[in-house]
Amino acid sequence: MAKRVHRPREDAEFDFILRMSEGPVLAYFIGTWPKAIEPSRAMDLVVGAIADEYAGRLTAVRIDITRCPAATERYGITGASSYVLLKDGQAVAQGTGATSVGLREFLEGRL
């Protein structure tokens, strides 16, 4: 995973990242239970590449659903491999899936 992807260990750390980020934040939600591991690993690869590509224009944050339950609930996340684009801490768009093409299309025109 790219070094440009933040990995908060708890909700308070995620909230701090949101406050300190200048510009949009792409928060993606992963799971650590058996059925979520492979999709979450795929998401790590996709978002890592996106974070490198959009360096300086986007902050990427990897949210572990079990470690950050308040953030998960706040944005209505119901499963792993979901993502939310945030501007000023507010969700402006949401999506699911782990394809680089799909995520680039999702971000296009929103940054």
C-alpha positions as CSV (number, residue, x, y, z in Angstrom):
1,M,0.0,0.0,0.0
2,A,1.2,3.5,-0.8
3,K,2.7,5.6,1.9
4,R,0.3,8.3,0.9
5,V,-2.6,6.3,2.4
6,H,-3.4,7.2,6.1
7,R,-4.4,4.3,8.4
8,P,-6.1,5.6,11.5
9,R,-6.4,3.2,14.4
10,E,-9.5,4.8,15.9
11,D,-12.3,7.2,15.1
12,A,-10.5,10.1,16.9
13,E,-7.5,9.7,14.7
14,F,-9.7,9.7,11.6
15,D,-11.4,12.9,12.7
16,F,-8.0,14.5,13.3
17,I,-6.9,13.5,9.7
18,L,-10.2,15.1,8.4
19,R,-9.5,18.3,10.2
20,M,-5.9,18.6,9.1
21,S,-6.5,17.7,5.4
22,E,-6.5,20.4,2.9
23,G,-8.8,19.5,0.1
24,P,-10.9,16.4,-0.6
25,V,-10.5,13.2,1.3
26,L,-11.1,9.7,-0.1
27,A,-12.1,7.5,2.8
28,Y,-12.3,3.8,1.9
29,F,-13.6,1.2,4.2
30,I,-12.1,-2.3,4.6
31,G,-13.0,-5.4,6.7
32,T,-10.8,-7.8,8.5
33,W,-13.3,-10.8,8.7
34,P,-12.6,-13.7,6.4
35,K,-15.0,-12.9,3.5
36,A,-13.8,-9.2,3.4
37,I,-10.1,-9.8,3.3
38,E,-9.6,-10.3,-0.4
39,P,-11.9,-7.4,-1.5
40,S,-10.1,-5.2,1.1
41,R,-6.7,-6.2,-0.2
42,A,-7.8,-5.3,-3.8
43,M,-9.1,-2.0,-2.5
44,D,-5.7,-1.3,-0.9
45,L,-4.0,-1.8,-4.2
46,V,-6.4,0.4,-6.2
47,V,-6.5,3.2,-3.7
48,G,-2.8,3.1,-3.2
49,A,-2.3,3.7,-6.9
50,I,-4.9,6.5,-6.9
51,A,-3.3,8.1,-3.9
52,D,0.0,8.2,-5.8
53,E,-1.6,9.5,-9.0
54,Y,-3.6,12.2,-7.2
55,A,-0.8,13.2,-4.7
56,G,-1.3,16.8,-3.6
57,R,-4.9,16.9,-4.7
58,L,-6.4,14.2,-2.6
59,T,-5.9,12.7,0.9
60,A,-6.6,8.9,1.0
61,V,-7.6,7.3,4.3
62,R,-8.1,3.5,4.9
63,I,-10.8,2.9,7.5
64,D,-11.0,-0.4,9.3
65,I,-14.7,-0.9,9.9
66,T,-14.2,-2.6,13.2
67,R,-11.6,0.0,14.5
68,C,-13.6,3.0,13.5
69,P,-17.3,2.2,14.0
70,A,-18.4,5.8,14.4
71,A,-17.0,6.8,11.0
72,T,-18.5,3.8,9.5
73,E,-21.9,4.6,10.9
74,R,-21.6,8.4,10.2
75,Y,-21.3,7.7,6.4
76,G,-23.8,4.9,6.3
77,I,-21.3,2.2,5.3
78,T,-22.8,-1.2,5.4
79,G,-19.9,-3.3,4.1
80,A,-16.2,-3.5,3.1
81,S,-14.9,-2.1,-0.2
82,S,-17.0,1.0,0.1
83,Y,-15.6,4.5,-0.3
84,V,-16.7,8.1,0.4
85,L,-15.4,11.3,-1.1
86,L,-15.4,14.0,1.6
87,K,-15.1,17.8,1.2
88,D,-14.9,19.8,4.4
89,G,-15.8,16.6,6.3
90,Q,-19.1,16.2,4.4
91,A,-19.8,13.3,2.1
92,V,-20.3,14.5,-1.4
93,A,-20.3,11.1,-3.1
94,Q,-20.2,7.4,-2.3
95,G,-19.4,4.2,-4.1
96,T,-18.4,0.5,-3.8
97,G,-16.0,-1.8,-5.6
98,A,-12.3,-2.1,-6.2
99,T,-11.5,-1.3,-9.8
100,S,-9.1,1.5,-10.7
101,V,-11.1,2.5,-13.7
102,G,-14.3,2.7,-11.6
103,L,-12.6,4.8,-8.9
104,R,-11.0,7.1,-11.4
105,E,-14.5,7.7,-13.1
106,F,-15.9,8.2,-9.6
107,L,-13.3,10.9,-8.9
108,E,-13.5,12.6,-12.3
109,G,-15.2,16.0,-12.1
110,R,-15.5,15.8,-8.3
111,L,-12.0,17.0,-7.3
